[in-house]
Amino acid sequence: MKRLIAALGAALLLATAGPVASVQAADKEIVIGSILPLTGTFAQTGALLKAGQELARDLINGHVSYPVTMAGSDGIPSLGHAKIKLIFADSQGRPDQAATVAEQLITQDHVVAILGSYTSATTQTASLRAEQYKIPFLNPDSSNPQLTERGLHWFFRISPHDGTFTENMFQFMADLKKAKNWNPKRIALVHEDTLFGKGFGDVTEEIAKREGYTIATHVAYPANTSEVQSEVQKVKASNPDVIFIASYLSDSLLYMKTFKQQGVDIPIIAQDAGFVDPGFIAGLGKDANYMFTRDTYALNIKQRNLGVPLINELYKQRSGGKNLDGNVARDFTAVTVIADAINRAKSTQPEAIRAALAATNIDGKRTVMPWKGIKFNDHGQNTEGAGLILQIQDGQYQTVWPGFVASKPPIFPIPAWDKR
Amino acid sequence: MELGPLPQLLVSGVLAGFVFALIAMGLTLIFGVMDVVNFAHGEFLMIAMYLTLGFSLVGLQPVLALPFVALALFLFGAFVYRIFVRRLLEGPPEASIFGTFGLLVLLQGLAQFFFTSDVRSVNNAWFTGAVRLGPIRIGEPELVAALGALVVAIVLYVFIEYTETGRGMRATSEDRIAATLMGIDVQRMNALAWGIGSACVGAAGALLMLTYQVYPRVGAEFALTAFVVVALGGFGSIQGAFVGAILVGLVEVLGGFYISPAVKLIPVYLLYLIVVLLRPQGLLGRR
C-alpha cells in the first residue's frame, strides 16, 4: 500500500513538474516572498519548511486536484492562471537580518505578500517592515501571543498561539470533568525557568484564576537539573488533583521517573516539548503510558481530510522521509491561504490582497490541519485553530481531544503506578 | 511533632549524594596526586554513560556493564595521561587548565557529531519498583545506584589507605620530590591516578544510567557539582569528597523543598562560600 501511494505520488509529481518547469517562460507570475531561517541554528527546520512551502506551490501551480484549498487549480484562475512564484530569503534566525531581507523582498523583488518567518523574534521585526511598506504579511507558525496584539493592519497569523494552546488544556480538562464525573480543583504547576517554561507558567496562573482553579503549588525549577526530589515532594505535599508541566526532554524523563518512585499517580497534562519528543516513549517504555500532552499536530488523528496521507507521502519525497509535522503543515497551509486570498482579490494590489485575506473563510476539511477552519479576527489572528491533546496509550500517541478529530477516547481515570 | 516529608527528603538527599561522591572522588584523586584539575571530568562521565548505553543495546544491564565501563575508562584515563596530560605538565601551570578545557570541548564536539544531541536512556529492565520504609519511598534504581557508589567508594578507600600502590600514590601527593627519592615511579603513579580517577567516574556513569539519561552536554550538570564537592571536602581528600557530596545532596534537596526549587543551588554555593572563607583548605583538606 505504501509503495502504491509512493508510486502514485511520484506520478503525480511528474504531472505537476511540467507546469513548474515552464514557470520561467510564463509571462504571468505572482511573486510572493518567504522569509525562513535557511542557515544558522534553525537551518534544519528552515529547510523542511521550505520543502513544505514548495510542495504547496507546486500543487497550486499543477493540474492535479487534491482535497486542499487551491491545489490543482493551475495557478491563480482569476488572474489568467498566473503561476505562484516563491522567492526565499534567509533570516539566519536573526531578527535584524529578517527585517533587512523583508525590505529587500519588497523594494527589489516587488513581492505582493510575504510569508514568514518561523521564530517569533524574526516574525516580529520582519512584519514591521511589511507594515511600513503596506504589504500583507502572513505568519504560519510563530507562537508568541503578543504578535497579533500590536495593532498591525497588514499582519495575519494562521496558527493558534501559546495562550490558545494553554486554554486548550483547560478546555480539555473541562470536557473530561463532564464526561468522567471528575472534579479537579487544585493544579500543581511545574515548569522549567527559561522563556518557554516561564511563559507557560504565567499564562496558566492567569487562566486558572479566571476559571476558578487553585494553584496548589507553583514550582519553577532550573532547567537541565540533576535531580528533582524537592520539586516532586513539593507537588506531593500540595495535594493536587492534576499536574500541569512544561519541561524539555531530559527533565521530563527525570520527572516521570521520580513521580513513579514517589508514587505520584495524579493525572499529568504536559505542554508538549519533552513530552512529545520521540525520546520520551523510548526512554520510559510502559511508564510513559497515560500521560496527557498538548501538541500542535498529529498524523494519528481521525482524518477529516482523506488527502492528508497522500500529501504526507508527497512531502516525504522532499524531506528525506520525514513525516509532516506541525511546523511544516502550517507553512504548507500558509501558501494555500495566500493563494486563495489572491484568487479572491482578482488582483495583485496589496490593499486588495489584504482585504481578501481579512475575508478568508476556509473549511478545516480543505486544509491539512486538525482545525475547524481559517478565519481571521480584526487582530489578524485565526480564530478557528486549536491545539490537540494527545494521550500515550499502549506506547503510542493517540489524539484524544478535540472530539471531532480524536483517534481514541481518553483513558481516565488513570491507573495507579503499581497497576500499570 | 509532624515531620511531614522531612524523613523522605533526608533519605533522598543522602542517596543523591552517593553518586555525586563517586564523581567527585575521581576528580579529587587526580588533583591530589598531581595538582591537575581535569576540566574534562564531566565529559569522561558522558563517555562512560554512552558506553553503558552501548552495552545495554547488546543486552548487558548497567549493573553488569559497570566493571567493563570502569575498566574501559581506566584505560582511557591512563591513555589520556600518557599521550596528552604528561606533556601539559612540562609547560606552565596554566597549560593543564587550558589543555583539559580543550579536551572538554573536543570530547563534547565528538559526541555531538557521532551521537547527535538526542537525549537517550537505558531501558532499565531489572530495577523498576520502589521500596517502602514506613513513610519513606526509595526507587529501586536510586537505591542500587547509591549502594553501588558506596561499594566502589569503599573499595577505593581501602585501596588508597591499605595497599602498597595506594601508599605510593599518597606519598606522591604529599611530596613529589621525596617520593621520587624514595624510588616511587611518579610517572606511573600519575598514570595510575588518571586511570583510577577515570574508573571512578566510569562506575558513576554506569550507575547514573539507571536513573538518568545521556546527551553530549550531560557532563556539565554533574561536573559543576563535583567541583563544588571537591572544594568543599578539601582538594585531594577522598573522605572529604564523600562527606562533601552527601552534604551537597542534602542541602540541595532540603533547600529546594523548604526555600524554592528555583533557587535550590543557592544554598549549595552559599555553604561552599562559607566553608571556603572559614576553612580555605576545605572540610577535611590538609593543605
Contacts between the chains, C-beta under 8 A, distances in Angstrom:
chain1	res1	chain2	res2	distance
A	193	B	262	6.1
A	219	B	261	5.3
A	219	B	262	8.0
A	220	B	260	7.7
A	220	B	261	7.0
A	220	B	262	4.5
A	221	B	256	7.8
A	221	B	261	4.1
A	221	B	262	6.3
A	221	B	264	7.4
A	222	B	261	7.6
A	222	B	262	6.8
A	222	B	264	7.1
A	222	B	265	6.7
A	224	B	217	8.0
A	224	B	221	5.7
A	225	B	221	7.2
A	225	B	264	7.9
A	226	B	16	7.8
A	226	B	212	7.5
A	226	B	221	4.8
A	226	B	222	5.9
A	226	B	225	6.6
A	227	B	12	7.8
A	227	B	16	5.0
A	227	B	252	7.4
A	227	B	253	7.4
A	228	B	261	7.8
A	229	B	9	7.0
A	229	B	12	4.0
A	229	B	13	7.2
A	229	B	16	6.6
A	229	B	253	4.8
A	229	B	256	7.3
A	230	B	9	6.9
A	230	B	252	7.4
A	230	B	253	5.0
A	230	B	254	7.4
A	230	B	255	7.4
A	230	B	256	2.7
A	230	B	257	4.0
A	230	B	261	5.5
A	230	B	264	6.0
A	231	B	256	6.5
A	231	B	261	4.6
A	233	B	5	4.8
A	233	B	8	6.4
A	233	B	9	6.1
A	233	B	12	7.7
A	233	B	257	5.3
A	234	B	256	7.8
A	234	B	257	6.1
A	234	B	261	6.6
A	236	B	5	7.1
A	237	B	4	6.8
A	237	B	5	5.7
A	249	B	119	4.4
A	249	B	213	7.8
A	250	B	119	5.0
A	250	B	213	5.7
A	250	B	215	6.5
A	250	B	218	7.8
A	253	B	119	7.1
A	253	B	121	6.1
A	253	B	213	5.3
A	254	B	212	7.0
A	254	B	213	7.7
A	257	B	139	7.1
A	257	B	141	7.4
A	257	B	211	6.4
A	258	B	139	7.6
A	260	B	130	7.3
A	260	B	139	7.2
A	261	B	130	5.2
A	261	B	137	6.4
A	261	B	138	7.4
A	261	B	139	3.2
A	261	B	141	7.9
A	261	B	142	6.6
A	262	B	8	7.8
A	262	B	130	7.7
A	262	B	137	5.5
A	262	B	139	8.0
A	263	B	130	6.7
A	263	B	137	5.9
A	277	B	119	7.4
A	279	B	118	6.0
A	279	B	119	5.0
A	279	B	120	6.6
A	279	B	121	7.6
A	279	B	213	7.9
A	282	B	120	7.7
A	282	B	121	7.6
A	282	B	123	8.0
A	283	B	119	7.2
A	283	B	120	7.2
A	283	B	121	3.9
A	283	B	123	7.8
A	283	B	213	6.0
A	284	B	121	8.0
A	285	B	123	5.6
A	287	B	128	7.9
A	418	B	129	7.9
